[in-house]
Amino acid sequence: MYHWQPAGGSPALIRFGAMQEFEGKVAVVTGAASGIGLAMASRFASEGMRVVLADVEAPALDAAVTRLRQQEHEVLGVVTDVSSASAVEALAQQTLDAYGGVHILCNNAGVGGGFTTAIWESSLKDWQWTMGVNLWGVVHGVHTFLPIMLDQDEPGHIVNTASSAGLMPGNRIYGVTKHAVVALTEALWDGLMQRESKLRCSVLCPGVINTQIMFSARNRPEELQNLPGASVSDAERDRSARVKHLAEMSGMSPDDAAAIVFNAIRDEQFWILTHDDIDPVIRTRMEDILSRRNPTPRTDSFGLRAIEQPGR
């Protein structure tokens, strides 16, 4: 239950019925071949949902779909480049053709990296690749699927994956995209509230999760590589390996993150933060803003510079 105060009007009570029925419903998850995306798809399937897994990495997607089918789950895999509006539209059509609707959408696909490049040294291709997946992927998902979900007039939920980097001081392109996803999802929440929709949304801001996002360059299109066919620099490879080691040693498992997401959907929770150890950093940033104070320099508690902020 939520109370909303319309501008210039008397208080209005808006009652939302949280999504409680999952059996037989349909979930679409992008970035679903591995990491949090695969864990969310698996969790939804275990709740009796029919799940569409979308990912740009075809072999990994095929393996994920095969594994879930072997567990007797009803799933469909669709190779999808979320940076392409037409590809996301095709994903929606294949979902409707297969299952007739969609009730949960997780705009989860994302890329990381860029740990060793100062923001002004990033190339336009760096911006295009990272923004294309991390931000435009969410835009395309909302733009394409939300009208379908509204027309169904049924309870449903959209989860947009940002990052704890979307709540901390920015330091690289990745953080820029994640701050944008947070703002986009706040705008989506506001719009759904004002329309008294049966839909609701959440923004997922994970901390350190044991995934492969730091090695996203493996899926970078050749036309968006700075030097076609070139591999990442030694410094970038070393920094990525250090972040991966951190994730393996102390990161949350994707399954645990997926459980947090599922509970948040059921409980109508907008902010989904997987870790509370970032709270002091968020608080300091807010205090800096309210005090009109210059950004406070930060060293992460795990001993790496802020440029190695956690992601998906």
C-alpha positions in Angstrom: 0.0 0.0 0.0 1.3 3.5 -0.9 0.1 7.0 -0.3 0.6 9.5 -3.0 0.0 13.3 -2.7 -1.0 14.7 -6.1 0.3 18.1 -7.0 -2.2 20.7 -5.8 -4.7 18.1 -4.7 -5.9 16.2 -1.7 -4.1 13.0 -0.6 -5.1 10.0 -2.7 -4.7 6.4 -1.6 -3.3 4.1 -4.2 -3.5 0.4 -3.4 -1.1 -1.8 -5.3 -1.5 -5.6 -5.2 2.0 -6.9 -5.2 2.7 -9.7 -7.6 2.2 -12.9 -5.6 1.3 -15.4 -8.3 4.2 -16.7 -10.3 3.1 -20.2 -11.4 2.5 -20.1 -15.2 3.5 -16.4 -15.6 6.2 -15.3 -18.0 9.5 -13.7 -17.2 12.0 -12.2 -19.7 15.6 -11.8 -18.6 18.3 -10.1 -20.6 22.0 -10.9 -20.0 20.6 -14.3 -18.9 23.4 -16.6 -20.1 25.5 -16.2 -17.0 25.8 -14.3 -13.7 22.9 -12.7 -12.0 20.8 -13.0 -15.2 21.1 -16.7 -15.3 20.5 -16.9 -11.5 17.3 -14.8 -11.9 16.1 -16.9 -14.8 16.7 -20.1 -12.8 14.9 -18.7 -9.7 11.9 -17.6 -11.8 11.8 -21.1 -13.4 11.9 -22.8 -10.0 8.8 -20.8 -9.1 6.9 -22.3 -12.0 7.4 -19.4 -14.4 8.0 -19.7 -18.1 11.2 -17.9 -18.8 12.7 -16.3 -21.9 16.5 -16.0 -21.6 18.1 -13.4 -23.8 21.8 -12.9 -24.3 24.3 -11.8 -27.0 26.6 -14.7 -26.3 25.0 -17.6 -28.2 27.0 -20.6 -27.0 26.6 -19.6 -23.3 22.9 -19.0 -23.9 22.4 -22.4 -25.5 24.2 -24.1 -22.5 22.0 -22.2 -20.0 18.8 -23.1 -21.8 19.9 -26.7 -22.1 20.6 -26.9 -18.4 17.2 -25.5 -17.4 15.4 -27.7 -19.8 17.2 -30.7 -18.4 15.7 -29.6 -15.0 12.3 -29.8 -16.8 11.7 -26.0 -16.8 9.8 -24.4 -19.6 12.3 -21.9 -21.1 13.2 -20.2 -24.4 16.5 -18.8 -25.5 16.7 -15.8 -27.8 20.0 -14.4 -29.0 19.6 -10.6 -28.4 21.8 -7.5 -28.7 20.0 -5.2 -26.4 21.8 -2.2 -27.9 19.6 -2.7 -30.9 16.0 -1.5 -30.8 15.0 -4.0 -33.5 16.6 -6.9 -31.7 14.7 -6.1 -28.5 11.5 -5.7 -30.6 12.1 -9.2 -32.0 12.7 -10.5 -28.5 9.3 -9.2 -27.5 7.6 -10.7 -30.5 9.2 -14.2 -29.9 8.1 -14.0 -26.3 4.5 -13.2 -27.3 4.5 -15.9 -30.0 5.8 -18.5 -27.5 3.9 -17.6 -24.3 1.3 -14.9 -25.1 2.4 -12.3 -22.6 5.1 -11.1 -20.2 4.8 -10.4 -16.4 8.3 -9.9 -15.3 11.0 -8.1 -17.3 14.6 -7.9 -16.1 16.7 -5.5 -18.1 19.9 -7.0 -16.8 22.3 -7.1 -19.7 25.4 -5.1 -19.0 29.1 -4.6 -19.7 31.9 -3.5 -17.4 35.6 -2.9 -17.7 37.3 0.4 -18.4 39.1 0.2 -15.0 42.3 1.8 -16.1 41.1 4.6 -18.4 40.4 8.1 -17.2 37.0 9.4 -18.2 38.5 12.0 -20.7 40.7 9.3 -22.2 37.8 7.0 -23.1 37.2 6.9 -26.8 33.9 7.6 -28.4 33.7 3.9 -29.2 34.1 3.1 -25.5 31.1 5.4 -24.8 29.1 4.0 -27.6 29.6 0.4 -26.5 29.0 0.9 -22.8 26.1 3.3 -23.2 24.6 1.1 -25.9 24.4 -2.0 -23.7 24.1 -0.5 -20.1 21.7 2.4 -20.8 20.1 1.9 -24.2 19.5 -1.7 -23.4 17.3 -0.7 -20.5 15.7 2.1 -22.6 14.9 -0.4 -25.4 13.5 -2.9 -22.9 11.2 -0.4 -21.2 10.1 1.2 -24.5 9.3 -2.1 -26.1 7.8 -4.2 -23.3 6.1 -1.7 -21.0 3.2 -1.0 -23.5 2.7 -4.7 -23.8 2.6 -5.2 -20.0 0.2 -2.2 -19.6 -2.2 -3.5 -22.2 -2.4 -6.9 -20.3 -3.8 -5.0 -17.3 -2.3 -7.6 -14.9 0.2 -7.3 -12.0 3.7 -7.3 -13.3 7.2 -6.0 -12.5 10.2 -4.5 -14.2 13.7 -4.8 -12.7 16.4 -2.6 -14.2 19.9 -3.6 -13.2 22.0 -0.7 -12.3 24.9 -1.1 -9.8 26.1 0.2 -6.5 28.2 2.3 -8.8 25.0 4.1 -9.7 24.8 5.4 -6.1 28.4 6.2 -5.5 30.5 9.1 -6.9 31.1 8.5 -10.6 34.5 7.7 -12.0 34.2 5.9 -15.4 31.7 5.3 -18.2 30.3 2.4 -16.3 29.3 4.6 -13.4 27.7 7.2 -15.7 25.5 4.5 -17.3 24.5 3.1 -13.9 23.5 6.5 -12.5 21.4 7.0 -15.6 19.6 3.7 -15.1 18.8 4.7 -11.5 17.3 7.9 -12.7 15.4 6.2 -15.5 13.9 3.7 -13.0 12.9 6.5 -10.6 11.1 8.2 -13.5 9.4 4.9 -14.4 8.3 4.4 -10.8 6.8 7.9 -10.7 5.0 7.4 -14.0 3.5 4.1 -12.9 2.4 5.6 -9.6 0.7 8.5 -11.2 -1.2 6.2 -13.6 -2.2 3.9 -10.7 -0.8 1.0 -12.8 -0.8 -2.6 -11.7 2.8 -2.6 -12.7 5.7 -1.7 -10.4 9.4 -1.5 -10.8 12.7 -1.9 -9.0 16.3 -0.8 -9.5 18.9 -3.4 -8.7 22.1 -2.0 -7.3 24.4 -5.0 -6.7 27.7 -4.8 -4.9 30.5 -7.3 -5.4 28.9 -10.4 -7.0 30.9 -13.4 -8.3 30.3 -13.0 -12.0 32.4 -12.5 -15.2 31.3 -8.9 -15.9 34.8 -7.6 -15.6 35.6 -9.6 -18.7 32.8 -8.2 -20.9 35.3 -7.2 -23.7 34.9 -10.8 -25.0 31.5 -9.7 -26.4 32.5 -6.3 -27.7 31.5 -5.9 -31.4 34.5 -5.5 -33.8 33.1 -2.2 -35.1 33.2 -0.7 -31.6 36.7 -1.9 -30.8 39.2 0.9 -30.7 41.6 -1.2 -32.8 39.8 -4.0 -34.6 41.0 -7.4 -33.4 43.1 -5.8 -30.6 42.9 -7.3 -27.1 42.6 -5.3 -23.9 45.8 -3.8 -22.4 47.9 -5.6 -19.9 47.0 -3.0 -17.3 43.3 -3.5 -18.0 43.7 -7.3 -17.9 45.6 -7.2 -14.6 43.0 -4.9 -13.0 40.1 -7.1 -14.2 41.9 -10.2 -12.8 42.2 -8.4 -9.4 38.5 -7.5 -9.4 37.7 -11.1 -10.4 39.8 -12.4 -7.5 38.0 -10.1 -5.1 34.6 -11.4 -6.4 35.7 -15.0 -6.0 37.0 -14.5 -2.5 34.3 -12.2 -1.0 31.6 -11.7 -3.6 28.0 -12.7 -3.1 26.8 -15.7 -5.2 24.5 -14.9 -8.1 21.9 -17.3 -6.6 21.8 -15.2 -3.4 21.5 -12.0 -5.4 18.6 -13.6 -7.4 16.8 -14.5 -4.2 17.0 -10.9 -3.0 15.5 -9.8 -6.3 12.7 -12.3 -6.1 11.8 -11.2 -2.6 11.9 -7.6 -3.6 9.5 -8.2 -6.5 7.1 -10.0 -4.1 7.4 -7.2 -1.5 7.1 -4.3 -4.0 10.6 -3.0 -3.0 12.0 -0.3 -5.3 15.6 -0.1 -4.0 17.3 -3.5 -4.3 20.8 -3.2 -2.7 22.6 -6.5 -2.1 25.2 -5.2 0.3 25.0 -2.7 3.2 28.8 -2.0 3.3 28.3 0.6 0.7 25.9 2.6 2.8 28.6 4.9 4.3 29.8 5.8 0.8 26.3 6.6 -0.3 25.7 8.6 2.8 28.9 10.6 2.4 28.0 11.4 -1.2 24.5 12.7 -0.1 26.1 14.7 2.6 28.6 16.2 0.2 25.7 17.3 -2.1 23.5 18.7 0.7 26.5 20.5 2.2 27.6 21.9 -1.2 30.9 20.2 -0.5 33.3 18.9 -3.1 33.3 15.2 -3.6 35.0 13.2 -0.9 37.9 11.1 -2.1 37.2 7.4 -1.5 39.2 4.3 -1.1 37.1 1.1 -1.1 37.1 -1.0 2.0 38.5 -3.9 0.0 41.7 -2.0 -0.7 41.1 -1.2 -4.4 40.6 2.3 -5.8 37.1 3.6 -6.4 37.6 3.0 -10.1 37.2 -0.7 -9.4 33.6 -0.3 -8.2 31.6 -3.5 -8.1 29.1 -4.4 -10.8 27.1 -7.2 -12.1 
